[in-house]
Amino acid sequence: MVPALVLLIALGVWQVQRLAWKERLIAVSDAAAAQPPASLATVLALHDPEFRKVIVTCPGLETAPFVELQSILDGEA
């Protein structure tokens, strides 16, 4: 009986610690989401780039060949 009680108390303490960790993680995520997007090189140079929005440019993408797998015209495939 006593080992089960100790286990349940330990799990309760762990859940409270986990809640605090999760709230900090959400706060960091929200703060990063509020930041404007930056270039990939700039974000990677930061001390903590987690959750940051980036801008990636692909030169030549407009002229790259591609295959159109399906086209829809007037609602018909």
KOLKOLFI-205089 format. One record per atom (N, C-alpha, C, CB): chain; z, x, y; residue number from 0. Coordinates in nm, 4 decimals. Glycine has a CB too. Example, Ala and Ser with C-alpha at 12.3 -4.5 7.8 and 13.67 -1.06 7.14 Angstrom:
{chaine:A	Z:0.7800	X:1.3190	Y:-0.5690	num:0}
{chaine:A	Z:0.7800	X:1.2300	Y:-0.4500	num:0}
{chaine:A	Z:0.7800	X:1.3200	Y:-0.3300	num:0}
{chaine:A	Z:0.9046	X:1.1308	Y:-0.4473	num:0}
{chaine:A	Z:0.7080	X:1.2850	Y:-0.2250	num:1}
{chaine:A	Z:0.7140	X:1.3670	Y:-0.1060	num:1}
{chaine:A	Z:0.7870	X:1.2900	Y:0.0030	num:1}
{chaine:A	Z:0.5725	X:1.4084	Y:-0.0598	num:1}
//
This chain:
{chaine:A	Z:0.0000	X:0.0821	Y:-0.1199	num:0}
{chaine:A	Z:0.0000	X:0.0000	Y:0.0000	num:0}
{chaine:A	Z:0.0000	X:0.0863	Y:0.1261	num:0}
{chaine:A	Z:0.1206	X:-0.0933	Y:-0.0001	num:0}
{chaine:A	Z:0.0834	X:0.1887	Y:0.1281	num:1}
{chaine:A	Z:0.0927	X:0.2761	Y:0.2453	num:1}
{chaine:A	Z:-0.0375	X:0.3533	Y:0.2680	num:1}
{chaine:A	Z:0.2096	X:0.3742	Y:0.2290	num:1}
{chaine:A	Z:-0.1014	X:0.4089	Y:0.1626	num:2}
{chaine:A	Z:-0.2287	X:0.4791	Y:0.1864	num:2}
{chaine:A	Z:-0.3364	X:0.3872	Y:0.2451	num:2}
{chaine:A	Z:-0.2795	X:0.5401	Y:0.0560	num:2}
{chaine:A	Z:-0.3381	X:0.2619	Y:0.2039	num:3}
{chaine:A	Z:-0.4366	X:0.1679	Y:0.2579	num:3}
{chaine:A	Z:-0.4096	X:0.1420	Y:0.4060	num:3}
{chaine:A	Z:-0.4341	X:0.0351	Y:0.1789	num:3}
{chaine:A	Z:-0.2829	X:0.1299	Y:0.4425	num:4}
{chaine:A	Z:-0.2472	X:0.1083	Y:0.5830	num:4}
{chaine:A	Z:-0.2854	X:0.2294	Y:0.6682	num:4}
{chaine:A	Z:-0.0964	X:0.0795	Y:0.5963	num:4}
{chaine:A	Z:-0.2593	X:0.3482	Y:0.6164	num:5}
{chaine:A	Z:-0.2965	X:0.4710	Y:0.6878	num:5}
{chaine:A	Z:-0.4478	X:0.4771	Y:0.7055	num:5}
{chaine:A	Z:-0.2460	X:0.5966	Y:0.6119	num:5}
{chaine:A	Z:-0.5210	X:0.4412	Y:0.6018	num:6}
{chaine:A	Z:-0.6672	X:0.4417	Y:0.6096	num:6}
{chaine:A	Z:-0.7170	X:0.3420	Y:0.7140	num:6}
{chaine:A	Z:-0.7281	X:0.4091	Y:0.4725	num:6}
{chaine:A	Z:-0.6607	X:0.2233	Y:0.7154	num:7}
{chaine:A	Z:-0.7029	X:0.1224	Y:0.8126	num:7}
{chaine:A	Z:-0.6707	X:0.1643	Y:0.9561	num:7}
{chaine:A	Z:-0.6360	X:-0.0111	Y:0.7817	num:7}
{chaine:A	Z:-0.5557	X:0.2262	Y:0.9768	num:8}
{chaine:A	Z:-0.5207	X:0.2745	Y:1.1109	num:8}
{chaine:A	Z:-0.6159	X:0.3863	Y:1.1528	num:8}
{chaine:A	Z:-0.3740	X:0.3245	Y:1.1149	num:8}
{chaine:A	Z:-0.6464	X:0.4770	Y:1.0606	num:9}
{chaine:A	Z:-0.7397	X:0.5862	Y:1.0910	num:9}
{chaine:A	Z:-0.8773	X:0.5313	Y:1.1258	num:9}
{chaine:A	Z:-0.7502	X:0.6833	Y:0.9722	num:9}
{chaine:A	Z:-0.9228	X:0.4308	Y:1.0532	num:10}
{chaine:A	Z:-1.0524	X:0.3703	Y:1.0837	num:10}
{chaine:A	Z:-1.0507	X:0.3000	Y:1.2191	num:10}
{chaine:A	Z:-1.0917	X:0.2713	Y:0.9741	num:10}
{chaine:A	Z:-0.9400	X:0.2374	Y:1.2534	num:11}
{chaine:A	Z:-0.9284	X:0.1732	Y:1.3842	num:11}
{chaine:A	Z:-0.9338	X:0.2748	Y:1.4975	num:11}
{chaine:A	Z:-0.7990	X:0.0935	Y:1.3923	num:11}
{chaine:A	Z:-0.8641	X:0.3871	Y:1.4811	num:12}
{chaine:A	Z:-0.8674	X:0.4937	Y:1.5820	num:12}
{chaine:A	Z:-1.0088	X:0.5484	Y:1.5944	num:12}
{chaine:A	Z:-0.7684	X:0.6075	Y:1.5458	num:12}
{chaine:A	Z:-1.0752	X:0.5677	Y:1.4815	num:13}
{chaine:A	Z:-1.2126	X:0.6186	Y:1.4824	num:13}
{chaine:A	Z:-1.3048	X:0.5228	Y:1.5573	num:13}
{chaine:A	Z:-1.2635	X:0.6398	Y:1.3385	num:13}
{chaine:A	Z:-1.2874	X:0.3936	Y:1.5380	num:14}
{chaine:A	Z:-1.3719	X:0.2955	Y:1.6069	num:14}
{chaine:A	Z:-1.3507	X:0.3003	Y:1.7579	num:14}
{chaine:A	Z:-1.3430	X:0.1543	Y:1.5547	num:14}
{chaine:A	Z:-1.2276	X:0.3182	Y:1.8025	num:15}
{chaine:A	Z:-1.2000	X:0.3275	Y:1.9462	num:15}
{chaine:A	Z:-1.2644	X:0.4538	Y:2.0036	num:15}
{chaine:A	Z:-1.0469	X:0.3276	Y:1.9730	num:15}
{chaine:A	Z:-1.2544	X:0.5659	Y:1.9324	num:16}
{chaine:A	Z:-1.3187	X:0.6894	Y:1.9775	num:16}
{chaine:A	Z:-1.4702	X:0.6733	Y:1.9802	num:16}
{chaine:A	Z:-1.2795	X:0.8070	Y:1.8864	num:16}
{chaine:A	Z:-1.5238	X:0.6068	Y:1.8811	num:17}
{chaine:A	Z:-1.6680	X:0.5834	Y:1.8735	num:17}
{chaine:A	Z:-1.7140	X:0.4952	Y:1.9895	num:17}
{chaine:A	Z:-1.7052	X:0.5183	Y:1.7388	num:17}
{chaine:A	Z:-1.6346	X:0.3966	Y:2.0269	num:18}
{chaine:A	Z:-1.6681	X:0.3099	Y:2.1393	num:18}
{chaine:A	Z:-1.6770	X:0.3900	Y:2.2687	num:18}
{chaine:A	Z:-1.5644	X:0.1978	Y:2.1533	num:18}
{chaine:A	Z:-1.5810	X:0.4786	Y:2.2915	num:19}
{chaine:A	Z:-1.5829	X:0.5614	Y:2.4124	num:19}
{chaine:A	Z:-1.7061	X:0.6507	Y:2.4135	num:19}
{chaine:A	Z:-1.4550	X:0.6469	Y:2.4219	num:19}
{chaine:A	Z:-1.7394	X:0.7106	Y:2.2995	num:20}
{chaine:A	Z:-1.8587	X:0.7954	Y:2.2894	num:20}
{chaine:A	Z:-1.9840	X:0.7141	Y:2.3180	num:20}
{chaine:A	Z:-1.8680	X:0.8602	Y:2.1497	num:20}
{chaine:A	Z:-1.9924	X:0.5953	Y:2.2612	num:21}
{chaine:A	Z:-2.1099	X:0.5099	Y:2.2787	num:21}
{chaine:A	Z:-2.1244	X:0.4656	Y:2.4241	num:21}
{chaine:A	Z:-2.1011	X:0.3873	Y:2.1868	num:21}
{chaine:A	Z:-2.0143	X:0.4335	Y:2.4902	num:22}
{chaine:A	Z:-2.0208	X:0.3935	Y:2.6310	num:22}
{chaine:A	Z:-2.0688	X:0.5083	Y:2.7187	num:22}
{chaine:A	Z:-1.8839	X:0.3449	Y:2.6790	num:22}
{chaine:A	Z:-2.0249	X:0.6321	Y:2.6895	num:23}
{chaine:A	Z:-2.0738	X:0.7485	Y:2.7644	num:23}
{chaine:A	Z:-2.2225	X:0.7687	Y:2.7400	num:23}
{chaine:A	Z:-1.9957	X:0.8756	Y:2.7251	num:23}
{chaine:A	Z:-2.2661	X:0.7518	Y:2.6165	num:24}
{chaine:A	Z:-2.4074	X:0.7672	Y:2.5826	num:24}
{chaine:A	Z:-2.4929	X:0.6644	Y:2.6559	num:24}
{chaine:A	Z:-2.4277	X:0.7543	Y:2.4314	num:24}
{chaine:A	Z:-2.4477	X:0.5426	Y:2.6633	num:25}
{chaine:A	Z:-2.5214	X:0.4372	Y:2.7346	num:25}
{chaine:A	Z:-2.5257	X:0.4681	Y:2.8838	num:25}
{chaine:A	Z:-2.4565	X:0.2983	Y:2.7103	num:25}
{chaine:A	Z:-2.4164	X:0.5183	Y:2.9407	num:26}
{chaine:A	Z:-2.4140	X:0.5532	Y:3.0834	num:26}
{chaine:A	Z:-2.5127	X:0.6655	Y:3.1136	num:26}
{chaine:A	Z:-2.2719	X:0.5948	Y:3.1264	num:26}
{chaine:A	Z:-2.5183	X:0.7663	Y:3.0276	num:27}
{chaine:A	Z:-2.6139	X:0.8764	Y:3.0463	num:27}
{chaine:A	Z:-2.7563	X:0.8247	Y:3.0351	num:27}
{chaine:A	Z:-2.5896	X:0.9887	Y:2.9428	num:27}
{chaine:A	Z:-2.7812	X:0.7383	Y:2.9390	num:28}
{chaine:A	Z:-2.9144	X:0.6809	Y:2.9201	num:28}
{chaine:A	Z:-2.9559	X:0.5976	Y:3.0405	num:28}
{chaine:A	Z:-2.9181	X:0.5953	Y:2.7937	num:28}
{chaine:A	Z:-2.8668	X:0.5163	Y:3.0921	num:29}
{chaine:A	Z:-2.8975	X:0.4340	Y:3.2094	num:29}
{chaine:A	Z:-2.9246	X:0.5201	Y:3.3323	num:29}
{chaine:A	Z:-2.7826	X:0.3371	Y:3.2379	num:29}
{chaine:A	Z:-2.8457	X:0.6260	Y:3.3500	num:30}
{chaine:A	Z:-2.8657	X:0.7149	Y:3.4651	num:30}
{chaine:A	Z:-3.0007	X:0.7851	Y:3.4562	num:30}
{chaine:A	Z:-2.7523	X:0.8189	Y:3.4736	num:30}
{chaine:A	Z:-3.0393	X:0.8283	Y:3.3366	num:31}
{chaine:A	Z:-3.1687	X:0.8949	Y:3.3197	num:31}
{chaine:A	Z:-3.2831	X:0.7964	Y:3.3396	num:31}
{chaine:A	Z:-3.1784	X:0.9596	Y:3.1807	num:31}
{chaine:A	Z:-3.2656	X:0.6733	Y:3.2968	num:32}
{chaine:A	Z:-3.3705	X:0.5725	Y:3.3130	num:32}
{chaine:A	Z:-3.3917	X:0.5376	Y:3.4596	num:32}
{chaine:A	Z:-3.3359	X:0.4466	Y:3.2341	num:32}
{chaine:A	Z:-3.2897	X:0.5545	Y:3.5420	num:33}
{chaine:A	Z:-3.3021	X:0.5244	Y:3.6846	num:33}
{chaine:A	Z:-3.3769	X:0.6339	Y:3.7601	num:33}
{chaine:A	Z:-3.1644	X:0.5047	Y:3.7457	num:33}
{chaine:A	Z:-3.3894	X:0.7515	Y:3.6989	num:34}
{chaine:A	Z:-3.4604	X:0.8619	Y:3.7627	num:34}
{chaine:A	Z:-3.6109	X:0.8375	Y:3.7576	num:34}
{chaine:A	Z:-3.4253	X:0.9958	Y:3.6948	num:34}
{chaine:A	Z:-3.6851	X:0.8835	Y:3.8585	num:35}
{chaine:A	Z:-3.8308	X:0.8680	Y:3.8541	num:35}
{chaine:A	Z:-3.8904	X:0.9622	Y:3.7495	num:35}
{chaine:A	Z:-3.8933	X:0.8957	Y:3.9935	num:35}
{chaine:A	Z:-4.0071	X:0.9289	Y:3.6957	num:36}
{chaine:A	Z:-4.0701	X:1.0183	Y:3.5988	num:36}
{chaine:A	Z:-4.1056	X:1.1520	Y:3.6633	num:36}
{chaine:A	Z:-4.1957	X:0.9530	Y:3.5395	num:36}
{chaine:A	Z:-4.0999	X:1.2577	Y:3.5843	num:37}
{chaine:A	Z:-4.1343	X:1.3918	Y:3.6316	num:37}
{chaine:A	Z:-4.2297	X:1.4550	Y:3.5313	num:37}
{chaine:A	Z:-4.0063	X:1.4802	Y:3.6509	num:37}
{chaine:A	Z:-4.2895	X:1.5659	Y:3.5695	num:38}
{chaine:A	Z:-4.3816	X:1.6328	Y:3.4777	num:38}
{chaine:A	Z:-4.3044	X:1.6839	Y:3.3564	num:38}
{chaine:A	Z:-4.4557	X:1.7496	Y:3.5488	num:38}
{chaine:A	Z:-4.3743	X:1.6998	Y:3.2472	num:39}
{chaine:A	Z:-4.3104	X:1.7432	Y:3.1231	num:39}
{chaine:A	Z:-4.2453	X:1.8796	Y:3.1403	num:39}
{chaine:A	Z:-4.4124	X:1.7477	Y:3.0091	num:39}
{chaine:A	Z:-4.3128	X:1.9715	Y:3.2075	num:40}
{chaine:A	Z:-4.2572	X:2.1057	Y:3.2281	num:40}
{chaine:A	Z:-4.1277	X:2.0997	Y:3.3089	num:40}
{chaine:A	Z:-4.3596	X:2.1958	Y:3.2993	num:40}
{chaine:A	Z:-4.1231	X:2.0147	Y:3.4094	num:41}
{chaine:A	Z:-4.0029	X:2.0015	Y:3.4920	num:41}
{chaine:A	Z:-3.8866	X:1.9465	Y:3.4102	num:41}
{chaine:A	Z:-4.0301	X:1.9105	Y:3.6128	num:41}
{chaine:A	Z:-3.9131	X:1.8456	Y:3.3310	num:42}
{chaine:A	Z:-3.8063	X:1.7847	Y:3.2505	num:42}
{chaine:A	Z:-3.7560	X:1.8820	Y:3.1445	num:42}
{chaine:A	Z:-3.8561	X:1.6552	Y:3.1836	num:42}
{chaine:A	Z:-3.8470	X:1.9567	Y:3.0818	num:43}
{chaine:A	Z:-3.8042	X:2.0523	Y:2.9798	num:43}
{chaine:A	Z:-3.7233	X:2.1673	Y:3.0390	num:43}
{chaine:A	Z:-3.9249	X:2.1072	Y:2.9062	num:43}
{chaine:A	Z:-3.7427	X:2.1968	Y:3.1670	num:44}
{chaine:A	Z:-3.6676	X:2.3039	Y:3.2322	num:44}
{chaine:A	Z:-3.5260	X:2.2602	Y:3.2705	num:44}
{chaine:A	Z:-3.7419	X:2.3514	Y:3.3560	num:44}
{chaine:A	Z:-3.4990	X:2.1313	Y:3.2658	num:45}
{chaine:A	Z:-3.3661	X:2.0814	Y:3.3014	num:45}
{chaine:A	Z:-3.2631	X:2.1219	Y:3.1972	num:45}
{chaine:A	Z:-3.3681	X:1.9293	Y:3.3166	num:45}
{chaine:A	Z:-3.1378	X:2.1235	Y:3.2399	num:46}
{chaine:A	Z:-3.0279	X:2.1574	Y:3.1486	num:46}
{chaine:A	Z:-3.0141	X:2.0520	Y:3.0386	num:46}
{chaine:A	Z:-2.8952	X:2.1707	Y:3.2263	num:46}
{chaine:A	Z:-3.0316	X:1.9257	Y:3.0742	num:47}
{chaine:A	Z:-3.0145	X:1.8167	Y:2.9782	num:47}
{chaine:A	Z:-3.1285	X:1.7157	Y:2.9937	num:47}
{chaine:A	Z:-2.8770	X:1.7472	Y:2.9977	num:47}
{chaine:A	Z:-3.2400	X:1.7356	Y:2.9229	num:48}
{chaine:A	Z:-3.3568	X:1.6485	Y:2.9420	num:48}
{chaine:A	Z:-3.3532	X:1.5175	Y:2.8632	num:48}
{chaine:A	Z:-3.4797	X:1.7230	Y:2.9045	num:48}
{chaine:A	Z:-3.2439	X:1.4901	Y:2.7930	num:49}
{chaine:A	Z:-3.2411	X:1.3694	Y:2.7104	num:49}
{chaine:A	Z:-3.2606	X:1.2434	Y:2.7931	num:49}
{chaine:A	Z:-3.1102	X:1.3608	Y:2.6344	num:49}
{chaine:A	Z:-3.3376	X:1.1510	Y:2.7391	num:50}
{chaine:A	Z:-3.3619	X:1.0178	Y:2.7950	num:50}
{chaine:A	Z:-3.4427	X:1.0191	Y:2.9247	num:50}
{chaine:A	Z:-3.2308	X:0.9494	Y:2.8195	num:50}
{chaine:A	Z:-3.4973	X:1.1316	Y:2.9666	num:51}
{chaine:A	Z:-3.5743	X:1.1370	Y:3.0907	num:51}
{chaine:A	Z:-3.7163	X:1.0884	Y:3.0665	num:51}
{chaine:A	Z:-3.5757	X:1.2800	Y:3.1480	num:51}
{chaine:A	Z:-3.7727	X:1.0201	Y:3.1666	num:52}
{chaine:A	Z:-3.9115	X:0.9762	Y:3.1614	num:52}
{chaine:A	Z:-3.9998	X:1.0921	Y:3.2069	num:52}
{chaine:A	Z:-3.9345	X:0.8491	Y:3.2502	num:52}
{chaine:A	Z:-4.1130	X:1.1101	Y:3.1392	num:53}
{chaine:A	Z:-4.2029	X:1.2197	Y:3.1741	num:53}
{chaine:A	Z:-4.3430	X:1.1677	Y:3.2032	num:53}
{chaine:A	Z:-4.2074	X:1.3234	Y:3.0615	num:53}
{chaine:A	Z:-4.4165	X:1.2483	Y:3.2767	num:54}
{chaine:A	Z:-4.5577	X:1.2221	Y:3.3023	num:54}
{chaine:A	Z:-4.6354	X:1.3298	Y:3.2281	num:54}
{chaine:A	Z:-4.5910	X:1.2216	Y:3.4573	num:54}
{chaine:A	Z:-4.7278	X:1.2869	Y:3.1454	num:55}
{chaine:A	Z:-4.8108	X:1.3804	Y:3.0706	num:55}
{chaine:A	Z:-4.9548	X:1.3580	Y:3.1129	num:55}
{chaine:A	Z:-4.7934	X:1.3624	Y:2.9158	num:55}
{chaine:A	Z:-5.0206	X:1.4636	Y:3.1557	num:56}
{chaine:A	Z:-5.1615	X:1.4524	Y:3.1928	num:56}
{chaine:A	Z:-5.2451	X:1.5154	Y:3.0831	num:56}
{chaine:A	Z:-5.1898	X:1.5201	Y:3.3304	num:56}
{chaine:A	Z:-5.3545	X:1.4521	Y:3.0528	num:57}
{chaine:A	Z:-5.4456	X:1.4991	Y:2.9486	num:57}
{chaine:A	Z:-5.5818	X:1.5242	Y:3.0131	num:57}
{chaine:A	Z:-5.4567	X:1.3955	Y:2.8307	num:57}
{chaine:A	Z:-5.6067	X:1.6470	Y:3.0598	num:58}
{chaine:A	Z:-5.7346	X:1.6733	Y:3.1236	num:58}
{chaine:A	Z:-5.8493	X:1.6533	Y:3.0254	num:58}
{chaine:A	Z:-5.7377	X:1.8151	Y:3.1805	num:58}
{chaine:A	Z:-5.9540	X:1.5914	Y:3.0733	num:59}
{chaine:A	Z:-6.0710	X:1.5691	Y:2.9894	num:59}
{chaine:A	Z:-6.0634	X:1.4448	Y:2.9045	num:59}
{chaine:A	Z:-6.0918	X:1.6852	Y:2.9019	num:59}
{chaine:A	Z:-5.9568	X:1.3700	Y:2.9144	num:60}
{chaine:A	Z:-5.9425	X:1.2510	Y:2.8314	num:60}
{chaine:A	Z:-6.0486	X:1.1468	Y:2.8642	num:60}
{chaine:A	Z:-5.8039	X:1.1911	Y:2.8487	num:60}
{chaine:A	Z:-6.0880	X:1.1400	Y:2.9915	num:61}
{chaine:A	Z:-6.1876	X:1.0405	Y:3.0316	num:61}
{chaine:A	Z:-6.3228	X:1.0655	Y:2.9650	num:61}
{chaine:A	Z:-6.2039	X:1.0406	Y:3.1832	num:61}
{chaine:A	Z:-6.3537	X:1.1906	Y:2.9363	num:62}
{chaine:A	Z:-6.4843	X:1.2237	Y:2.8787	num:62}
{chaine:A	Z:-6.4773	X:1.2497	Y:2.7289	num:62}
{chaine:A	Z:-6.5421	X:1.3448	Y:2.9481	num:62}
{chaine:A	Z:-6.3618	X:1.2378	Y:2.6694	num:63}
{chaine:A	Z:-6.3479	X:1.2653	Y:2.5264	num:63}
{chaine:A	Z:-6.4172	X:1.1572	Y:2.4449	num:63}
{chaine:A	Z:-6.1994	X:1.2751	Y:2.4869	num:63}
{chaine:A	Z:-6.4864	X:1.1979	Y:2.3375	num:64}
{chaine:A	Z:-6.5499	X:1.0968	Y:2.2521	num:64}
{chaine:A	Z:-6.4429	X:1.0187	Y:2.1756	num:64}
{chaine:A	Z:-6.6501	X:1.1632	Y:2.1530	num:64}
{chaine:A	Z:-6.4697	X:0.8937	Y:2.1513	num:65}
{chaine:A	Z:-6.3756	X:0.8130	Y:2.0759	num:65}
{chaine:A	Z:-6.4535	X:0.7121	Y:1.9933	num:65}
{chaine:A	Z:-6.2746	X:0.7422	Y:2.1698	num:65}
{chaine:A	Z:-6.3878	X:0.6558	Y:1.8975	num:66}
{chaine:A	Z:-6.4474	X:0.5541	Y:1.8119	num:66}
{chaine:A	Z:-6.3763	X:0.4234	Y:1.8413	num:66}
{chaine:A	Z:-6.4372	X:0.5922	Y:1.6598	num:66}
{chaine:A	Z:-6.4523	X:0.3219	Y:1.8719	num:67}
{chaine:A	Z:-6.3940	X:0.1913	Y:1.8959	num:67}
{chaine:A	Z:-6.3846	X:0.1205	Y:1.7619	num:67}
{chaine:A	Z:-6.4779	X:0.1085	Y:1.9989	num:67}
{chaine:A	Z:-6.2638	X:0.0994	Y:1.7159	num:68}
{chaine:A	Z:-6.2455	X:0.0409	Y:1.5844	num:68}
{chaine:A	Z:-6.2711	X:-0.1091	Y:1.5849	num:68}
{chaine:A	Z:-6.1060	X:0.0693	Y:1.5342	num:68}
{chaine:A	Z:-6.2421	X:-0.1734	Y:1.6930	num:69}
{chaine:A	Z:-6.2622	X:-0.3172	Y:1.6988	num:69}
{chaine:A	Z:-6.2775	X:-0.3560	Y:1.8449	num:69}
{chaine:A	Z:-6.1443	X:-0.3944	Y:1.6315	num:69}
{chaine:A	Z:-6.3703	X:-0.4422	Y:1.8719	num:70}
{chaine:A	Z:-6.3813	X:-0.4915	Y:2.0089	num:70}
{chaine:A	Z:-6.3710	X:-0.6428	Y:2.0059	num:70}
{chaine:A	Z:-6.5148	X:-0.4458	Y:2.0756	num:70}
{chaine:A	Z:-6.3119	X:-0.6952	Y:2.1093	num:71}
{chaine:A	Z:-6.2961	X:-0.8395	Y:2.1197	num:71}
{chaine:A	Z:-6.3724	X:-0.8843	Y:2.2431	num:71}
{chaine:A	Z:-6.1447	X:-0.8812	Y:2.1273	num:71}
{chaine:A	Z:-6.4624	X:-0.9780	Y:2.2246	num:72}
{chaine:A	Z:-6.5424	X:-1.0299	Y:2.3341	num:72}
{chaine:A	Z:-6.5286	X:-1.1807	Y:2.3345	num:72}
{chaine:A	Z:-6.6914	X:-0.9869	Y:2.3215	num:72}
{chaine:A	Z:-6.4809	X:-1.2337	Y:2.4424	num:73}
{chaine:A	Z:-6.4608	X:-1.3776	Y:2.4558	num:73}
{chaine:A	Z:-6.3729	X:-1.4341	Y:2.3443	num:73}
{chaine:A	Z:-6.5949	X:-1.4488	Y:2.4567	num:73}
{chaine:A	Z:-6.2701	X:-1.3598	Y:2.3058	num:74}
{chaine:A	Z:-6.1757	X:-1.4082	Y:2.2064	num:74}
{chaine:A	Z:-6.2231	X:-1.3964	Y:2.0629	num:74}
{chaine:A	Z:-6.1438	X:-1.5483	Y:2.2343	num:74}
{chaine:A	Z:-6.3417	X:-1.3394	Y:2.0416	num:75}
{chaine:A	Z:-6.3928	X:-1.3238	Y:1.9052	num:75}
{chaine:A	Z:-6.4052	X:-1.1763	Y:1.8722	num:75}
{chaine:A	Z:-6.5295	X:-1.3946	Y:1.8884	num:75}
{chaine:A	Z:-6.3662	X:-1.1423	Y:1.7500	num:76}
{chaine:A	Z:-6.3755	X:-1.0032	Y:1.7067	num:76}
{chaine:A	Z:-6.5141	X:-0.9723	Y:1.6558	num:76}
{chaine:A	Z:-6.2722	X:-0.9730	Y:1.5989	num:76}
//
